[in-house]
């Protein structure tokens, strides 16, 4: 025991921190706003206790080339290190509006992933 904390307590604290830290998850598009290039995304995993995670609203979508986004499309959701609300509103470097870190509220979606064996039905020549 060092500093009054046992190894079991350290492990417990690490588990608590890890369970609340969001870095990246697979997701599914529920709806897409082409004008805003944002989507409502359903995380495609449940918590360790089997509870569905909340829908993520107004998620900026990464689209290096324009393509059609449809409900049911797979994506990868990543979570910013800090509150992105101010940046999302202005596009400028801003002081974060809150002290949030790795929050479900600060998600970005990379769309275009396919499950194993699934190919795109879009003709790249078109």
C-alpha positions in Angstrom: 0.0 0.0 0.0 1.5 3.3 -1.1 0.0 6.7 0.0 -2.9 4.9 1.7 -4.2 3.4 -1.6 -4.2 -0.3 -2.2 -3.6 -2.0 -5.6 -7.2 -3.1 -5.6 -8.3 0.5 -5.2 -6.1 1.6 -8.1 -7.6 -1.1 -10.3 -11.1 0.0 -9.3 -10.3 3.7 -10.1 -8.8 2.7 -13.5 -11.9 0.7 -14.4 -14.2 3.6 -13.4 -12.2 6.1 -15.5 -12.0 3.7 -18.5 -15.7 3.0 -18.4 -16.6 6.7 -18.7 -13.9 7.5 -21.3 -15.1 7.5 -24.9 -12.5 7.4 -27.7 -14.1 5.6 -30.7 -17.1 3.3 -31.4 -18.7 1.8 -34.4 -22.0 3.4 -35.2 -25.1 3.4 -37.5 -26.6 6.4 -39.3 -30.1 7.1 -38.2 -30.6 10.2 -40.3 -28.4 12.6 -42.3 -28.7 16.3 -42.9 -27.0 17.0 -46.2 -27.2 20.8 -45.8 -25.4 20.8 -42.5 -23.3 17.7 -43.2 -24.3 16.2 -39.8 -26.0 13.0 -38.8 -27.9 11.4 -36.0 -25.8 8.3 -35.1 -26.7 5.3 -33.0 -23.7 3.7 -31.3 -23.5 0.1 -32.5 -22.5 -1.2 -29.1 -24.2 -1.5 -25.7 -22.7 -0.7 -22.3 -21.2 -3.6 -20.3 -24.6 -3.9 -18.6 -26.5 -4.3 -21.9 -28.0 -0.8 -22.0 -28.1 0.9 -25.4 -26.2 4.1 -25.6 -28.0 7.3 -26.4 -28.5 8.6 -30.0 -25.8 11.1 -30.8 -27.3 14.2 -32.3 -25.8 16.8 -34.8 -22.6 14.8 -35.4 -20.3 16.3 -38.0 -19.7 13.9 -40.8 -16.3 13.5 -42.5 -16.8 13.3 -46.3 -13.6 13.8 -48.3 -15.7 13.2 -51.5 -19.5 13.7 -51.6 -21.5 10.6 -51.6 -25.0 9.5 -50.6 -25.5 8.8 -46.8 -28.4 6.7 -45.9 -30.0 5.4 -42.6 -28.4 2.1 -41.8 -24.9 3.1 -43.1 -22.1 2.0 -40.9 -19.6 4.5 -39.5 -16.8 5.0 -37.0 -17.6 7.5 -34.2 -14.6 9.3 -32.6 -14.9 11.5 -29.5 -12.9 14.7 -29.2 -10.5 15.4 -26.3 -12.5 18.4 -25.3 -15.8 20.3 -25.8 -16.1 21.1 -29.5 -19.3 23.3 -29.4 -17.5 26.6 -29.9 -15.4 25.3 -32.8 -18.5 23.7 -34.4 -20.3 27.0 -34.3 -17.5 29.2 -35.7 -14.9 27.0 -37.3 -12.3 29.0 -35.5 -9.9 28.0 -32.7 -11.8 28.7 -29.5 -11.5 28.1 -25.8 -13.7 25.1 -25.0 -17.1 26.2 -23.7 -16.9 23.6 -20.9 -14.5 21.1 -19.3 -16.0 18.1 -21.0 -13.5 15.5 -22.2 -14.2 12.5 -24.4 -17.9 13.1 -24.1 -20.7 11.6 -26.2 -21.6 15.2 -27.0 -18.4 15.8 -28.9 -18.6 13.0 -31.5 -17.5 13.0 -35.2 -18.5 10.3 -37.7 -16.4 8.7 -40.4 -19.0 7.2 -42.8 -18.2 4.7 -45.6 -17.1 1.6 -43.7 -18.7 -1.7 -44.7 -19.1 -4.9 -42.7 -16.8 -7.8 -43.7 -17.6 -9.1 -47.1 -20.0 -6.2 -48.1 -19.1 -4.2 -51.1 -20.4 -0.8 -52.2 -23.2 -0.8 -54.7 -22.1 2.5 -56.1 -20.3 2.5 -59.5 -17.1 4.5 -59.0 -17.2 5.4 -62.8 -20.4 7.3 -62.4 
